Amino acid sequence: MRSVFRDSWVSVTIVLVLVGLAAQSVPLIGLGVLVFGTGGMARLWARVSLEDVRYRRVLRERRVFMGETIDLRLRLANEKRLPVPWLEVREYLPEAMPAGGVHVTPSGLPGTVLMQRSTSLGAHEQLEWPLTLDATERGFFRLGPTRLRSGDLFGIFEREETIRGGDSVVVYPRTYSLPELGIISARPFGERAGGRRIFEDPVRVVGVRDYFPGDPLKRVDWNATARIGRLQSRLYEPSRTRAVVVALNISTMDQSWLGFDPLLLERNVVVAASIARWAFEERAALGLIANGSFPDADRAIRIGAGSRSDQLVRVLEALAMIAPFTISRLALELERPGHALPAGATLIVVASLMPPDLAATLRRLRGEGHVVHVVKTSPAEWDVDLGPIPHTNLDPVMRALEADPDAAFASSGAAR
């Protein structure tokens, strides 16, 4: 009945008025005017029903660790004098972050569920709905979009708006201390970070000097040579801080078309995050290289080695966003021009697969003076020659932790 009136109220009004005039019936003419007035008022009310209606999400935390909860508050406000007789809110929530005590239904958007609530708002009235989201999986999650639907008092005419630009939440991967991973050596990955050895940092050029026989050609400053008229070599700033770069091979299958192994992928991320946490606590300059990409980006994940106070947070955020899709091979990322590893860096490679090109790259980097260590996360045997590169097999430890993940769980509060 409402839909019939909504589609034909103008036609009904005209018919009633014309019939009333032809029959000289005042009641029919009055009924036609009443229908026209009611329909016009209802349509106008529906048109302005969502005007000055404000909706927003209030998140107490936007970055949490697995196992924690997030307090979410949905706030509605009607900032006009006209009341909103009914209002329907449809909020899209991440499927991987269950909302406690809220009924949700499947949605048409991948990875999301739909929460629907109805209410009414008086003039200048506000209300708030509290929710809790459980961080059960690591990842980068978006909240929204949100759809608001309202209308007139009789529910004849409706108006709908979609609020885009949703909020996002990052759930950090779980981390373990090295002893919990079965690594109890005082020097777990070779030279201890922060040793007294002095390295020249090729990224920081402080001047030039005359070329000495034996200087490598990559040290020659050709611009200065042309300007002065004789060969000049760059002078680099010395550094005592050992850099630790975690390199993560996201690939878990020999061929990308075979898909991926979700268990091995999560193992890789957890181990990489745990090693990054150790390096940060050891006051090393921490960096990250991975052959995956950030959401909505087309370049590989690369965070230059640094000692900023938020460096671990940046690395954990990147690891939280790791997806199973690779955009290149890790060997290519380690060889990429213009992104050389810091001088004397310790390179810790976390991988479930060791392709031949990656093994060759690691041998070459070790030959250039880098400390290279491989952490293996899969039970499969590697049919490659790592030469003198040491490696640690964490498959047995990870199996035990996966069977009882909280038994050896270490607090990650230091990473905040």
C-alpha positions as semicolon CSV with decimal commas, in nm:
position;residue;x (nm);y (nm);z (nm)
1;M;0,000;0,000;0,000
2;R;0,283;0,239;0,087
3;S;0,463;0,166;-0,237
4;V;0,142;0,223;-0,434
5;F;0,087;0,557;-0,264
6;R;0,452;0,655;-0,311
7;D;0,435;0,589;-0,685
8;S;0,093;0,734;-0,758
9;W;0,002;0,996;-0,496
10;V;0,019;1,282;-0,748
11;S;-0,196;1,092;-0,997
12;V;-0,448;1,005;-0,725
13;T;-0,464;1,368;-0,622
14;I;-0,535;1,486;-0,978
15;V;-0,801;1,220;-1,031
16;L;-0,978;1,303;-0,704
17;V;-0,980;1,675;-0,776
18;L;-1,102;1,630;-1,136
19;V;-1,376;1,387;-1,032
20;G;-1,476;1,621;-0,747
21;L;-1,498;1,917;-0,985
22;A;-1,697;1,720;-1,240
23;A;-1,936;1,594;-0,974
24;Q;-1,926;1,923;-0,786
25;S;-1,839;1,721;-0,477
26;V;-1,663;1,924;-0,211
27;P;-1,565;1,615;-0,006
28;L;-1,381;1,461;-0,308
29;I;-1,202;1,785;-0,377
30;G;-1,108;1,811;-0,008
31;L;-0,985;1,451;-0,008
32;G;-0,768;1,524;-0,313
33;V;-0,617;1,830;-0,143
34;L;-0,557;1,625;0,173
35;V;-0,382;1,349;-0,022
36;F;-0,168;1,605;-0,204
37;G;-0,074;1,784;0,119
38;T;0,006;1,459;0,300
39;G;0,215;1,326;0,015
40;G;0,399;1,654;-0,032
41;M;0,475;1,686;0,339
42;A;0,590;1,321;0,359
43;R;0,817;1,361;0,058
44;L;0,969;1,683;0,193
45;W;1,024;1,521;0,534
46;A;1,200;1,225;0,373
47;R;1,420;1,457;0,169
48;V;1,547;1,639;0,477
49;S;1,545;1,336;0,709
50;L;1,922;1,278;0,680
51;E;2,018;1,644;0,660
52;D;2,246;1,740;0,951
53;V;2,253;1,381;1,076
54;R;2,609;1,307;1,185
55;Y;2,756;0,961;1,216
56;R;3,107;0,867;1,324
57;R;3,307;0,589;1,477
58;V;3,520;0,644;1,784
59;L;3,806;0,395;1,824
60;R;4,006;0,397;2,144
61;E;4,287;0,199;1,977
62;R;4,374;0,164;1,612
63;R;4,673;-0,064;1,666
64;V;4,650;-0,374;1,884
65;F;4,811;-0,714;1,923
66;M;4,640;-1,043;1,858
67;G;4,420;-1,148;2,147
68;E;4,335;-0,793;2,252
69;T;4,000;-0,618;2,214
70;I;3,910;-0,279;2,070
71;D;3,646;-0,049;2,214
72;L;3,436;0,093;1,932
73;R;3,161;0,351;1,979
74;L;2,915;0,441;1,706
75;R;2,780;0,791;1,755
76;L;2,468;0,937;1,594
77;A;2,357;1,298;1,625
78;N;2,060;1,484;1,478
79;E;2,165;1,848;1,464
80;K;1,842;1,991;1,322
81;R;1,508;2,087;1,476
82;L;1,309;1,836;1,277
83;P;1,303;1,492;1,442
84;V;1,407;1,175;1,260
85;P;1,115;0,936;1,318
86;W;1,310;0,627;1,214
87;L;1,669;0,562;1,117
88;E;1,835;0,242;1,001
89;V;2,215;0,203;1,029
90;R;2,398;-0,063;0,831
91;E;2,763;-0,090;0,934
92;Y;3,015;-0,317;0,763
93;L;3,259;-0,475;1,007
94;P;3,566;-0,697;0,946
95;E;3,476;-1,065;0,952
96;A;3,810;-1,141;1,118
97;M;3,725;-0,912;1,414
98;P;3,408;-1,054;1,574
99;A;3,188;-0,797;1,747
100;G;3,087;-0,913;2,094
101;G;2,715;-0,932;2,172
102;V;2,605;-0,809;1,829
103;H;2,404;-0,996;1,569
104;V;2,564;-0,981;1,227
105;T;2,474;-1,126;0,889
106;P;2,681;-1,205;0,578
107;S;2,739;-0,909;0,349
108;G;2,810;-0,878;-0,018
109;L;3,160;-0,740;0,045
110;P;3,447;-0,991;0,080
111;G;3,587;-1,023;0,430
112;T;3,307;-0,825;0,596
113;V;2,985;-0,887;0,788
114;L;2,684;-0,658;0,819
115;M;2,554;-0,515;1,146
116;Q;2,212;-0,351;1,128
117;R;2,046;-0,134;1,392
118;S;1,737;0,086;1,397
119;T;1,648;0,385;1,613
120;S;1,483;0,727;1,611
121;L;1,626;1,068;1,693
122;G;1,450;1,369;1,836
123;A;1,545;1,726;1,759
124;H;1,912;1,785;1,856
125;E;1,932;1,438;2,008
126;Q;2,246;1,224;2,027
127;L;2,301;0,858;2,103
128;E;2,591;0,615;2,123
129;W;2,624;0,242;2,070
130;P;2,926;0,075;2,237
131;L;3,084;-0,230;2,072
132;T;3,390;-0,445;2,129
133;L;3,591;-0,600;1,849
134;D;3,809;-0,904;1,916
135;A;4,147;-0,907;1,739
136;T;4,161;-1,275;1,652
137;E;4,382;-1,245;1,343
138;R;4,670;-1,022;1,248
139;G;4,613;-0,794;0,955
140;F;4,500;-0,458;0,824
141;F;4,123;-0,419;0,850
142;R;3,886;-0,149;0,731
143;L;3,558;-0,056;0,899
144;G;3,278;0,058;0,675
145;P;3,130;0,177;0,454
146;T;2,817;0,276;0,649
147;R;2,470;0,312;0,501
148;L;2,206;0,530;0,664
149;R;1,839;0,499;0,567
150;S;1,552;0,713;0,690
151;G;1,229;0,874;0,570
152;D;0,905;1,039;0,669
153;L;0,689;0,964;0,970
154;F;0,464;0,725;0,776
155;G;0,747;0,536;0,612
156;I;0,615;0,617;0,266
157;F;0,919;0,792;0,123
158;E;1,278;0,695;0,199
159;R;1,625;0,840;0,165
160;E;1,953;0,652;0,179
161;E;2,312;0,775;0,207
162;T;2,643;0,588;0,204
163;I;2,927;0,714;0,422
164;R;3,260;0,610;0,276
165;G;3,616;0,668;0,392
166;G;3,599;0,414;0,672
167;D;3,840;0,379;0,963
168;S;4,114;0,118;0,972
169;V;4,266;-0,105;1,239
170;V;4,605;-0,277;1,241
171;V;4,641;-0,599;1,437
172;Y;5,008;-0,673;1,502
173;P;5,135;-1,030;1,473
174;R;5,210;-1,223;1,788
175;T;5,574;-1,208;1,898
176;Y;5,790;-1,438;2,107
177;S;6,121;-1,384;2,276
178;L;6,415;-1,574;2,128
179;P;6,437;-1,818;2,425
180;E;6,070;-1,904;2,366
181;L;6,167;-1,988;2,009
182;G;6,444;-2,212;2,141
183;I;6,722;-1,966;2,050
184;I;6,919;-1,916;2,371
185;S;7,266;-1,827;2,241
186;A;7,418;-1,499;2,362
187;R;7,505;-1,428;1,997
188;P;7,210;-1,589;1,814
189;F;7,285;-1,447;1,470
190;G;7,660;-1,404;1,466
191;E;7,816;-1,071;1,569
192;R;7,620;-0,902;1,841
193;A;7,450;-0,581;1,732
194;G;7,607;-0,269;1,867
195;G;7,964;-0,403;1,879
196;R;8,269;-0,178;1,886
197;R;8,370;-0,244;1,527
198;I;8,356;0,070;1,311
199;F;8,193;0,055;0,970
200;E;8,179;0,308;0,692
201;D;7,823;0,391;0,597
202;P;7,808;0,434;0,216
203;V;7,480;0,621;0,246
204;R;7,643;0,910;0,434
205;V;7,908;1,085;0,223
206;V;8,104;1,346;0,422
207;G;8,361;1,451;0,162
208;V;8,620;1,339;-0,092
209;R;8,993;1,270;-0,096
210;D;9,255;1,180;-0,356
211;Y;9,222;0,833;-0,500
212;F;9,454;0,572;-0,348
213;P;9,554;0,259;-0,540
214;G;9,331;-0,022;-0,420
215;D;9,019;0,193;-0,370
216;P;8,718;0,016;-0,529
217;L;8,580;0,187;-0,837
218;K;8,236;0,224;-0,676
219;R;8,402;0,460;-0,429
220;V;8,522;0,700;-0,701
221;D;8,331;1,030;-0,717
222;W;8,330;1,102;-1,089
223;N;8,175;1,448;-1,054
224;A;8,450;1,559;-0,815
225;T;8,709;1,393;-1,038
226;A;8,592;1,593;-1,340
227;R;8,584;1,915;-1,138
228;I;8,930;1,880;-0,979
229;G;9,107;1,705;-1,265
230;R;9,233;1,398;-1,078
231;L;9,069;1,088;-0,936
232;Q;8,875;1,147;-0,615
233;S;8,734;0,890;-0,372
234;R;8,437;0,947;-0,144
235;L;8,477;0,968;0,233
236;Y;8,201;0,799;0,429
237;E;8,082;0,872;0,778
238;P;8,186;0,600;1,023
239;S;7,920;0,419;1,222
240;R;7,942;0,197;1,530
241;T;7,581;0,082;1,522
242;R;7,528;-0,257;1,368
243;A;7,218;-0,276;1,151
244;V;6,989;-0,579;1,159
245;V;6,774;-0,625;0,849
246;V;6,501;-0,888;0,858
247;A;6,428;-1,028;0,510
248;L;6,101;-1,218;0,478
249;N;6,031;-1,457;0,191
250;I;5,652;-1,462;0,169
251;S;5,640;-1,746;-0,085
252;T;5,527;-2,077;0,063
253;M;5,480;-2,276;-0,259
254;D;5,731;-2,346;-0,535
255;Q;5,492;-2,203;-0,794
256;S;5,260;-1,908;-0,731
257;W;4,972;-2,071;-0,918
258;L;4,967;-2,346;-0,653
259;G;4,837;-2,095;-0,399
260;F;4,988;-2,063;-0,054
261;D;5,015;-2,244;0,277
262;P;4,842;-2,025;0,540
263;L;5,014;-2,203;0,830
264;L;5,362;-2,142;0,690
265;L;5,279;-1,784;0,600
266;E;5,174;-1,707;0,959
267;R;5,484;-1,885;1,089
268;N;5,703;-1,666;0,872
269;V;5,534;-1,347;0,990
270;V;5,548;-1,446;1,359
271;V;5,915;-1,541;1,341
272;A;6,007;-1,224;1,151
273;A;5,818;-1,011;1,405
274;S;5,989;-1,189;1,696
275;I;6,336;-1,135;1,548
276;A;6,254;-0,770;1,481
277;R;6,148;-0,731;1,842
278;W;6,476;-0,885;1,959
279;A;6,681;-0,654;1,735
280;F;6,495;-0,347;1,860
281;E;6,546;-0,448;2,223
282;E;6,917;-0,495;2,144
283;R;6,925;-0,129;2,028
284;A;7,023;-0,225;1,674
285;A;6,928;-0,023;1,368
286;L;6,629;-0,227;1,250
287;G;6,516;-0,272;0,890
288;L;6,275;-0,492;0,694
289;I;6,260;-0,626;0,338
290;A;5,977;-0,846;0,208
291;N;5,866;-0,952;-0,138
292;G;5,507;-0,849;-0,072
293;S;5,341;-0,509;-0,085
294;F;5,142;-0,274;0,133
295;P;4,763;-0,258;0,071
296;D;4,682;-0,058;-0,244
297;A;5,053;-0,033;-0,331
298;D;5,253;-0,182;-0,615
299;R;5,600;-0,184;-0,463
300;A;5,770;-0,425;-0,228
301;I;5,778;-0,369;0,145
302;R;6,105;-0,205;0,244
303;I;6,179;-0,017;0,564
304;G;6,530;0,122;0,582
305;A;6,739;0,033;0,885
306;G;6,695;0,292;1,157
307;S;6,698;0,347;1,531
308;R;6,390;0,568;1,567
309;S;6,178;0,516;1,875
310;D;5,887;0,401;1,658
311;Q;6,095;0,178;1,430
312;L;5,960;-0,147;1,572
313;V;5,603;-0,019;1,540
314;R;5,665;0,057;1,172
315;V;5,807;-0,289;1,113
316;L;5,523;-0,463;1,298
317;E;5,266;-0,262;1,102
318;A;5,427;-0,374;0,777
319;L;5,431;-0,737;0,893
320;A;5,067;-0,710;0,999
321;M;4,974;-0,617;0,643
322;I;5,155;-0,910;0,482
323;A;4,927;-1,088;0,236
324;P;4,996;-1,421;0,061
325;F;5,058;-1,251;-0,273
326;T;5,414;-1,173;-0,383
327;I;5,509;-0,905;-0,633
328;S;5,865;-1,025;-0,693
329;R;6,130;-1,267;-0,572
330;L;6,313;-1,189;-0,250
331;A;6,647;-1,227;-0,430
332;L;6,551;-0,941;-0,664
333;E;6,453;-0,720;-0,368
334;L;6,789;-0,784;-0,202
335;E;6,968;-0,704;-0,529
336;R;6,757;-0,399;-0,622
337;P;6,975;-0,104;-0,728
338;G;6,967;0,199;-0,503
339;H;6,867;-0,001;-0,197
340;A;7,198;-0,142;-0,080
341;L;7,216;-0,293;0,266
342;P;7,394;-0,078;0,526
343;A;7,764;-0,150;0,560
344;G;7,829;-0,448;0,785
345;A;7,458;-0,521;0,826
346;T;7,336;-0,845;0,975
347;L;7,084;-0,997;0,734
348;I;6,841;-1,247;0,889
349;V;6,635;-1,427;0,627
350;V;6,309;-1,589;0,738
351;A;6,182;-1,839;0,483
352;S;5,991;-2,160;0,434
353;L;6,136;-2,193;0,081
354;M;6,493;-2,137;-0,036
355;P;6,503;-2,098;-0,416
356;P;6,845;-2,123;-0,583
357;D;6,858;-1,755;-0,680
358;L;6,801;-1,649;-0,320
359;A;7,072;-1,883;-0,195
360;A;7,316;-1,741;-0,453
361;T;7,232;-1,384;-0,349
362;L;7,288;-1,466;0,017
363;R;7,626;-1,622;-0,056
364;R;7,728;-1,312;-0,249
365;L;7,615;-1,078;0,030
366;R;7,813;-1,281;0,281
367;G;8,114;-1,251;0,058
368;E;8,074;-0,872;0,063
369;G;8,110;-0,865;0,441
370;H;7,753;-0,894;0,562
371;V;7,659;-1,131;0,841
372;V;7,394;-1,360;0,694
373;H;7,179;-1,604;0,889
374;V;6,882;-1,807;0,763
375;V;6,586;-1,907;0,979
376;K;6,393;-2,202;0,834
377;T;6,024;-2,239;0,923
378;S;5,913;-2,542;0,719
379;P;5,969;-2,916;0,762
380;A;6,063;-2,963;0,394
381;E;6,422;-3,032;0,301
382;W;6,599;-2,763;0,097
383;D;6,784;-2,888;-0,207
384;V;7,021;-2,590;-0,223
385;D;7,374;-2,519;-0,112
386;L;7,395;-2,240;0,144
387;G;7,769;-2,288;0,176
388;P;7,904;-2,137;0,500
389;I;7,580;-1,954;0,579
390;P;7,444;-2,076;0,914
391;H;7,076;-2,159;0,947
392;T;6,836;-2,234;1,228
393;N;6,542;-2,473;1,188
394;L;6,242;-2,351;1,390
395;D;5,989;-2,598;1,254
396;P;5,979;-2,820;1,569
397;V;5,945;-2,520;1,802
398;M;5,674;-2,360;1,591
399;R;5,478;-2,686;1,588
400;A;5,477;-2,687;1,968
401;L;5,378;-2,320;1,989
402;E;5,097;-2,368;1,738
403;A;4,962;-2,655;1,947
404;D;4,953;-2,433;2,258
405;P;5,011;-2,070;2,148
406;D;4,961;-1,919;2,495
407;A;5,196;-2,150;2,679
408;A;5,502;-1,949;2,585
409;F;5,339;-1,622;2,490
410;A;5,552;-1,319;2,574
411;S;5,407;-0,977;2,644
412;S;5,461;-0,742;2,352
413;G;5,415;-0,419;2,543
414;A;5,769;-0,304;2,466
415;A;5,671;-0,262;2,102
416;R;5,415;0,010;2,161
